[in-house]
Amino acid sequence: MKMLPLLLFVASALFFGCMRSAPTRYYLLSAAKELRPLPATPGTPSSPVVLRQLRLPEYLDRSEIVRRRPANELCITDNHLWGEKLSVATAMVLERNLARLLGDEVPLIDRQHRASGGRRGLMVIFHQFEADADGVFNADGYCYLEKPLSQEMPLRTEAALLLHFAFRQPLADDSVGTLVGAYNAALADIAGQIAVALMATP
């Protein structure tokens, strides 16, 4: 009988120990420090760009990190979270990567979605930006270039498809750190694709 209170205490400690959830960890995206300005060629447009709009699928634009699973299932983590909204982090990193490649100051998002000061506006729309059920990270989408119709009418713009971008990278393991690294690698690669297309577009 003397052992009963001790046994109850040990059982309670084990029960509540198992009930404890894993600590929450927060993650940020980062720009690629190794990027350098692309060499300019004769005819390279001199007008700077502004990232006017960036869109992600709604199921991704949340604080939780999302993975795909078989049969169209999504796996949403509870204890691995983005430090800021994914669309905000993605836009900031893409801006910094583009600035390094184009040799210009960081293009800021114009939330009025209008061309101003002769800047060409970019609209980046992601259709896919996550790891799939086979452990491969995929990014896929379109980038549109918005330009003023003329110097006399800078607020009137037209948008045309600049490029269809794509990125694919098998993940070395299932860790969140590896997944976040794939997000950073994708944004560096996509910025390179956009920068090359911009420099070839008058």
Secondary structure, DSSP 8 states (H G I E B T S, - for coil): -THHHHHHHHHHHHHHHHH-----EEE-----TT-------TT-----EEEEEEE--TTTSSSEEEEEETTTEEEEEEEEEESS-HHHHHHHHHHHHHHHHHTS------TT----TT-EEEEEEEEEEEE-TTSEEEEEEEEEEEEES-SS-TT-EEEEEEEEEEEEEE-SSS-HHHHHHHHHHHHHHHHHHHHHHHHT--
